[in-house]
Structure formats: structure tokens, C-alpha cells
Amino acid sequence: MFKIGRFRLFAICVSGALAAGAASAAPKAGKGDAGKGKAVFEQCAVCHNADSTDKKMGPGLKGIFKRAKLASGKPVNESNIRATIDAGGNGMPPYKEMLSDQEKDNLIAYLKTL
């Protein structure tokens, strides 16, 4: 077995702890339940189609995760979709305070099935 100096061992441990903490603080991808997300989507369905790309009041969301860009021009990814849900825009109300993080995870999981 090789020897590691105490300072080096301490630095390795601290780095590992910081990395683990940062990973646990990051939003968790893939933690949503699409079935529950479909129920959350009912309030979105007033303005968005789930089964087509046709515009209702807002854009149709069928195949949203297969698109290159959102209506805002930003790339389609979980982070940008969550930011859109949180902030709203172009007539869409912000849902940051209206939906829990778990409801947003579930909604995003559902949107991935469209």
C-alpha cells in the first residue's frame, strides 16, 4: 500500500465531500412520475395541446423533447423547460409558486412522453 500525506488525504476527502454535496443540491433529473404529471398537465391543457403541435393559446407540446428549440429560442432541456414553467411569459403565468418541485418533476416526466 502506498502512503498519502495527511494534507493530501484531507484535501481528497474535502473534495469528495464538496462534490457529493453539490450533486445532492443539483435538481434531480428523471425523478418524476409521468402518470402524476399527466394529472398536473390538466391545468396546462387549457392553453396547450398535448396531442398535437397546433397552437391553442400557447404552443402545442407534442414532441416537445424532440425539438431543437423552445418557442423562446432556447434549447430544449429539462432546465429550460423548468425555467419556463417557473417564470411563465408571453401570456403564460408563472408557476414557480403554484406547483411544487415534485409536481414540476412529474410534469416534465409527462412532457417527455408526448
N, C-alpha and C positions, 0 to 999 in steps of 0.2 A: 504494500500500500504506500502511496506517496504522501508526503507531508504538505499541508497547506498552512501558511501563516495565519495567525489569528485574525489579523486585519482583513486579509483576503477572504477568509471564511465568513467573517462578519459582513463584508460587502456583498458576497454572493447571497447570503441569507436575506439581507435587506432588499436587494434587487428582486429576489424571488417573491418576497412578501409584497413589495410595491406592485409588481406585475400581477400578482393574484388579486390584490385589492382593486387595481384598475380594471381587470377583467370582470370582477363581480359588480363594479359600478357601471359598466357599459350596458346599454339596452340589450336585452336577451333576444336574439333572433330565433324564430321558429318556436316560440313558446305559446303561440295562440292556438285556439280551438276553432276550426273553421265552422263547425256546426253552430257554436255560440256566436261566432262572428256574423253568420247569416241573420240571426235574430237582431244583432246590433245594426246590421245594414238596413233593416226595415225603416229606420228613421232617415237613412240616406236615400232610400228608394223614392222618396217624394221628389227629389231633384235629379237622381242619377239612375240610368238603366243598368241593370246587371247583366242582361241577356243580349245586349247589342252595344254598338259603338255610337248609336244615334244620340244626339244631344237631346236632353229633356230641358231642364233649366240649366243643369251642369252637364259636363261631358258624360257620355256612356262609358262604363267602366269594364265592359267585356274585354278580356285580354290585356288588362292594364299592365301586368308584369311582363308582357311580351313586347311592349312598346319600347322604343328607344328613349322617348322624352315624354314628360308630363305636359299638360296644357301650358304650364308656366315656362316651359323650355328646359327645365331641369331634368337630369337623368332619372329614369325610373329605378328606384331602390326603396327599401323599407324606410330608411332615414328620411328621404324626401317626401314620401307618402305620409309618414307620421307628421312631419313638419307642416304639410298641407292640411291634414286633419286638425292639428293643433291651432294653426293660425287662421285657417279659412282663407277667404279672398275672393274677389270677383263675384260678390253676392253670397258666397258661402259663409255661414257664421263660423267662428272659431269653436272648436270642440275640446280645447285644452282642458277646460274645467268641467265640461259636460260629460265626458267619458273618462273612465278610469284607465290607467295604463293597461290593465288586463283586458278591458273591453277593446282598446285600440289594438292590442296584440291579436285578439280574436278577430277583429275586423280585418286586419292586414292578412291574417291567415286565410280568411274567406276570400278576400280580393285576389289572392294567389290562385284560387280555384276557378276564377272566372275566365 
